[in-house]
Amino acid sequence: MIGALTLDQLRVLIAIEETGSFSAAGRKLRRVQSAISHSIQGLEESQGVQIFDRSARTPRFTEAGRMLVAQARQVLRQAEVFELSARSMASGMEPELSIALDSFAPTPPVIRSLARLQATYPNLTVTLFTEGIGAAERRVRDGSATLGVCALFPASAQDLQASPLTEVNLVPVVAPGHSLAAEKRVLTRDILAEHVQLILTDPQQKSGPSFAVVSSRVWRFVDIARRLEFLLAGFGWGTMPDHLVAPHLASGRLVRLPIDDPGVLPGGIGLFAVYNRKRPLGMGARWLLDELASQDWFAVD
């Protein structure tokens, strides 16, 4: 009950609108017509508004009554959501699941996992953050995200629990019109250092990352998609996740640089699902963690 208003009165009001009369509403709700009339009368008196015009033989909705029927439907829908959410939380389901997704992570397996999560737990509210380098881990640490899917995970982070998902292969690429693409010499560190290197950077780290940076001329990007655009435009060279550049390599819009130096090309970067050890996972987060771990991360849809 909200004051003198009850959900049952709203159900009666909606039943009258759906069936067209008090008597038909009574049959639908399996009540005598007098009980239906009494419920509506109590609703009108408690709210101080005339819902039905009774000047004719058959009561008709007033303009205010028609508006209140629409409001009644909204209230009952919210009440149903409230009940479902309460039951879910009582069974161990968290009220909301927030996920932070690193730009290194392949998108299709995350989409598949979230689709299955919604099909399994349709009433679970999910919030997704797509983040640049370093931001997914920060969201997990500050509590604004429950789960993070991120690369470049620091092994020294004792506050986070990490579950390995896959390994992302990095490929050194450049546009076909760039001078490095026509270079006949073996691509040593000294030769690469002569050219602009396009790298990802963490905006909250003032000096930016030094990981596999060999050039004295560096353009720093927060957004990996924007960095790809500049690579395609021929502004420099850089290492990119294989799954992001594979279509451009196949079409000839990018070419792979023949680099054989582990200091420049580190190979694979681990991708992890991370969460804060001090914050126990709810039912939805545990389900999603298992689903992400079971994915074939580079399967072709």
Order of alpha helices (4+ residues) and beta strands (2+ residues): alpha-alpha-alpha-beta-beta-alpha-beta-alpha-beta-alpha-beta-beta-alpha-beta-beta-alpha-beta-alpha-beta-beta-alpha
